[in-house]
Amino acid sequence: MFAFRGNTVTMGAREAPYCLLSGIEVTLFGGVMSERHLGTVKWFNERKGYGFIAQENGDDVFVHYREIRGEGFKTLTEGQRVEFSLTTRDKGPAAEDVAPAD
């Protein structure tokens, strides 16, 4: 879970500066900037624990339930707007730190 205070964001025991540029939140953790992206859930299989998010640029991104913020049972709903960080895995782009878009 993230906590924002002024120009600082806290994640667990780590703190980092952040800023908002052109609607994209940029956070610096360990010297690496993490851009936040927006997308819409295409589908999510609760039984298998994964699905895909359609980015605003049209590219699909894999999402696993472990990357959804929150406690307890984690799921996403088709058509739900979400924000996330993007990473590259062996099979292509994947979403990290997925949260509902405000």
N, C-alpha and C positions, 0 to 999 in steps of 0.2 A: 504494500500500500504506500502511496506517495503522500507526502504532506508538503504544502507550499507555504513559505514564509518570506515575504518580500521577493527578492530575486534568488532565493535558494529553495531547492527541492530536497526533501529527505526521503530516502528509500531504505527502510530498516535502519541500520546504524550508519549508512553512508549519506553524505550531503554533497550537493553539487550545485553550481550556478545554472540557471536556465533563463531563456528569454522566449518571447513569442514574436516570430517573424512571418509576416504575410499569412497569418492563420496557421502556421506550422510551428508547433512547440518544439524547441530544440533544447535538449538536456545534455549536460556534460558529465559523464561518469567515467572515472579512470582515464581521462584524456580522450575519450571517444564520444563524438556527438551522436545523439540518437534522435532522429527526426520522427515526429509523429505523423502517421498517414491516416487518411479517412477512407472508409469503404463500407460496403453493404454485404451482409452475410448472404451468400448464394444458397448454401445448404450446410447443415451440421447434423451428423448422425450421433445421437446421444449414446447409443449402444456401443459404437466403435470409438467414440470420443474424439472425432476429428471432422473437419469439413473444409470449406473454402470461402474466402472473402473476395469479392470483386472490388478492386481498387477503383478510385475515381478515374484513373487513366485507362481502365478496361482490363488490365492484367489481373489474373487470379492469383491468390496467395493461399497456401496451405495454412491451416490453423489446428492446433492440438489443444485439447481441454486443459492441459497443464499450463498453457500460456494465457488463460483467461483469468483476469483479476478476480479475487474474492475467496471466500471460504466455503466449505461444504460442496454440494453438487454444483458443478459448473457446466453451463450449456449456453448456446447461442440460438437465436430464432431467425428463420429465413426472413430476409428483408430488414433485419435489424441494422441500424447504423452503428459502426464501431470505429474506434481509433486504435492505432497499434504502431509498434516499431517494426521495422522490416529487417530481416536477416536472410542469409543464403545458406541453405542446407544442401546435402548431397543431391537431392532430387529437385532443387529449385528454390524459389523464394518462399519464405515462411514468416508468419506473423508472430510477434512476441509481445508480451505485456498488453493483451487485448482488453479494452474497456469500452463500455457504452459511450457513444458520442454524446456530448451535451447538447 
